[in-house]
């Protein structure tokens, strides 16, 4: 038998390696000299998987099972790399260490951990199923009905007597950490993020209204605000979206429940109170994601409400447009426009103010779209430069 302290040593080393890897990857701090660390991580993971099988089935059977998994998965990966079967066309680069027939041996170790983890989950599921059968069909159904009734009662109570709006709960330390993480994922997924900034500066408070065509929009405007505008900003976010991504509350997001006019009014009053305290607000007046080419943009009325309440505040149109231009990864173009003239909407009713704001952003977005299509990009500045894409590696290889 393998000594228990060896298991503990491998497990602790794996945890240390894992935590260090998360920190280095999150902040893009891995130097070229540490590229071999991927291999060590996968080998440690595989050793843990092997030790699990040894503890579960004994030394002999556990070693044989681990060897079988290793050889079988390496063979399957070899066929996959050579003929594109099982997993489609793919290949491995040299970052994962020594290879056998185009497959790094560390991949066999990775499959050991995957198989061991799946084995643990399967055992837990089987235990749960067996316990459910022991309860009996009638008892189980009764429990499920009770739980469902409790959920319905809670939901009705919330809808009748309580506010569904979630206020922002900003945490500066979390916001700083998220900004570092956000920079890393933007660099990973986009070739370049460029911006065009018309006013030299925007004093706070201000209301920024943005077209909404992508899941990436909140991340991009959060990054732009931190890098360019430096406002203490808050953002209105649909209640469903904020429930799915609650961490946005720590970044300044507050919810709006669009199905009830009273809840919408509560969210707008909360936004108004933030403006009174010199905080800036970001709004997606379309209310939901819509295709960038869709016209009309179809604004909701919240923007006009704030314009009537705060005629002294600047209202800034912001356009975001995504496009592929000669590169493997997409590019993002951000335009921060000139503030809307108060004379344009001061004497109008809310419906006409909404139409006016929609017209302003539509024209700005169309101009941005035209500039990108015709590659008139000389007036754009760099906000984020992405990591080197795979296509550039191919290009350099072929040029050599």
N, C-alpha and C positions, 0 to 999 in steps of 0.2 A: 504493500500500500504506500501511496505517496503521503509524506508527512503533512499534517494539517497546517503547520506554519508555512509551508510552501504555497498552499492555496491562498492564505492570507497575504503573503508577500506579493503574489501575482495580482490579486484583487486590488491591493492598495496602490501598486504601481500603475495598474490600469486606470484607476480613478484619478490619480495625479496627472497622468498623461492626458486623460479625457478633459479634465478641467483646464489644463494649460492650453489644450487644442482649441477649446471653445473661446477662450480669451483671445488667443492669437488670431484665429479665423475671424472673429467678430470685428476686430479692429484692423484686419489686414496687416498684421505685424510679422507674418512668417517670412524670415529671410531665406534666400536661396540655399544657404548652408544647412537649413533644417528641412529640406525637401524629403529627406529619408524618414522623417518622423511619421509619415503616413504608413510606411511599412511596419514600423515598430507597433503602432496602434493596432493594426489589423492582426499582427502576430499575437499580441497580448490578448486581444478579443478571442482569437481562436483557441489560445491556451485555456482561457476561462471556460469556453464551451467544452473542451476536452475534459477538463477537471470535473465539470458538472456530470458528464456521462460516466466518468470513473466513479464518482461518489454515488451515482444512481444505480450502476450495474456491476460494480466491482472493477478491479484493475484490468483483468484480461478482457472481459466483454466490452468494457468502456473504451479501451485502447483500440480493439478491433472495430468497434462501431465508429470511432473517430476517424480511423484510417479509411474505412469504407466511405464515409461522408466526404473526406478530403479527396480521395481518388475519383469518386463518382462525379463530384461537382467540378473538379479540374478537367475531367474528360468532357463533361457537358459544355463547359466554357470553351474548351479547345475546339469542339465542333461548331459552337456558336461563332467564334472568331473566324474560323476557316471558311465556313459555309453559310453563315447567317441564319442558321436554324435556331429554334427555341426563343431567342431574344431579338431577332432582327439583325441588321448589319451594324457592327460596332467593332471597336478595337481598343486596346489598352496602350497607354504611353508608359514611359520608363519611370514615372513618379512612384510606382508601387513596387519597385525592386526587381529582383531577378525573375526572368520569365522562362517558361517551358512551353514551346509551341505557341508563342504569342500571348500566353496567359501568365500573369505574375503569380508566383506561388502564394503570395499573401492573400489572393482571392480565395484559395482553398481554406485558409484560416478564417477568412470573413464568413464563408458559408458554414463553418463549424459553429460560430457564434449565432448566426441566424437560425440554424437548425435547433440548437440547444434552447434558444429563446422561444421558438415555436413549440418545442416540446413542453416547456414549462406552462405556456399559455393553454395548450391543449389539455394538459392535466387539470388545470384550474377550471376550465370549461366543463370537463367531464364531471368533476366533483360537484359543480353547481347544478348540472343536469340531474345527477343522482339525488341530490338533496331535494330538488324540485319534485321529483317523482315520489320521494318519501313523504312529502307533504300531502300528496294526493291531489287529484284534479280539482275536487270541490274546494278544498282549503286554499289552493293556489289561486283559483278564480276569484274567491272571496277577497283574498288579499289584494289582488290586482284591481278589483272593483272599488275597494276602499281607498286605495291610493289614487285612482283616477278621480273619484268623487272629491277627495281632498284637494287635488290640483284644480279642479273646476271651481270649487268653492273659493279657493285662494284667488284665482284669476278674476272671478266676478267681484270679489271684495275689493281687489285692486282697481278694477275698472269703475266701480261705483263710488268708492269713498276715498281713494288715494291718488295722489299725483304720480303719473308714470314718468315724468321728466327726471332725468338723471343730470345733476349738476356736475360741472367740471371739478376735478380734484387734483389740481396741478401739483406736481412734485418736481422741483428744479433738478434734483440729483438724477431722478429717473429720466427727465427730459434730456439732460446732458448725455446720459448713457445711450438713450435711444437715438440721439443725433449721430453718435459715432457708428452705431449699428446701421442706421438708415443710410449713412454715407457708403458703407460697405456694400449693402444690397443694391443700391442704385448703381454703383460702379460695376457690380457684377452683371446686372441685367440690361444696362443701356450702354451703347457705344459712347454717347455724349449727351449732356443736357445743356442747352444753350438758353440764354435769356436776352430780352430786349427791354430796357427799362427807360421809359420816356421821362418821367419827372426825376429831377436830381435827387429828391428826397421826399418821403411821405411822412408828415408829422402824425403822431398818435394823438387821439384815437382816430381810426379810419375803419371803413367797412370795405372789404375786398370781396367782390362777387365773381365767381369762377364758373366756366362751363365744366360739366362733369361727364366725361366719356370713358373713364378707366378707373379700375381699382387702385391704380398707382397715384391718382390725383392728390389724395390727402398727404401721402408721403412726400411727394414732390413739393407741394406748397409749404409743408412744414420745414423741409430742408431750405427752401428759398427764403422763408421768413427768418430762419436762424442765421443764414449767411448774408442776406442782402438788406432786409428791412429792419431787423432787430427790434420788432414790436413785441410787447407782451400780448400775445394773440390767443384768442379762443375761437372755436369752430362749432357751428351747429351741425349735428350729425343725426341721421335717421335712427330712431330708437332700435329698430331691428339690427342695423349695422353696429351700433354701439354695444348692444347685448352680445353680438358675435365677437367683437374685438374690444372688450372692456378696458384694455390698457390705454385706449385713446383718451379716456377720462383723465389719466395722469398727465396727458400732453395738452389738456385744455379743451377737450371736446365735451359738449353737453348735448343731450338728446332732444329730439322733437318727435312727438307721436302724431303723425299727420292725419290719422283717422278721426281724431276728435278736435274740433275747433277750439275748445277750452284749453286743451293741452298745447296746441300750437300757440295760442295767445300767451300761455305761461312761459313757453320757451322764448318768445319774442320779448316779453317783459324782462326776462332774465338777461337776454342779450342787451336790451336797453340799459339795464342797471350796470352792466359791464362797461358800456360806452360812457356812462356817467362817471365811471372811475378811471377813465383814460386808458381802457383796454381796447384793443382792436378786435374786430370780428371778421371771420371768414365764412362766407355762405356759398352753397351750391344752390342757386335759386331755381334750378330745374327740378330739384327735389329728389332725383334719382339718376342713376347712370343712364345716359342715352348716347347713341352713336354720334360721333363727332360730325358726321355729314348730315345729320337730321336737321331739317328746318320745318317750321320754326322751332326755336329753342324751348318755347313754352315755359316761361317763368311762372313761379307761384308768387303770392302777394306779400310775403314776409319782408322783402327788400323795401317795398314801398312803405310799409308800416314804419320801419326804422328811419326812412328818409323823412317822413312827416314828423316823427318824434324828435329827430336830431338834424335839423337843417344846417347846424354848424359843423357837422362831421363830413369829412371827405369820403366820397364813394368812388372806389377805384375798380375799373374792369380788369380782370386778369384772364388771359386766354392760354389754354394748354393744348398743344397739338403733337401727335405722335406720328412718326414716319420712318420708313426704311430708306436710307440714302447710301447706296454703294457699299454697305457694310453688313456683316452677319447679324449684328444686333440693331434694334431700333434706336432712333434718336428722339429726344423730347425738346420741343421748342416752347418757351414760356415768354409771354409778353405781358408786362405790367404797364397798363395804359395810363393816360392822363385822367385826372379826377373829373367827374361829371360836373358840368356847370349847374349851380343851384338854380339859375334862371330857367333851366330846361325843365325843371319839375316842381318848382316852388308853388306855382299857382294851379297845378294839375291835381285831379283826384287820384286816388290810389291805383285805379285801373289803368289810367293813362300814364302814371309814373312807372308802373310795371312794364308797360309797352315800351316806354322810352328807354328804360334800362336794358330791356331785351334787344332793342334795336342797336344800342351802343355796343353791347358785347357781340352781337351777331356780326356787325360790320368789322369790328376789330378781329374777330376769329376768322372771318373770310379773308381779310388782308393778310393775316398770319399764314393761313393755308396757302394763299397764292404765292407768298414769298418763299415758302418751303418747296412747293411744287416746281417753281422756276429757279430754285436754288439761289435766290437773292439773299445770301446769308452774311454779307459783309458787316452788317450793323449788329450782329449778334455776338455776345460775349460768352465765354466758357463759364459754366457753373460747376459741372461735374464731368470729368474725363473718365470713361469706363476702363476697366481692366483690358488687357490685350486679348482680343477674341481668337477663337480657334482658326478663323479664316486668315488672320494675319500670320499665324504660324505656318499654314499651308503656303501662303504667298511667299514668305521668306524662304521656305524649303525649296519651292519650285524655282525661285529666282536664283538660288545657289546652284 
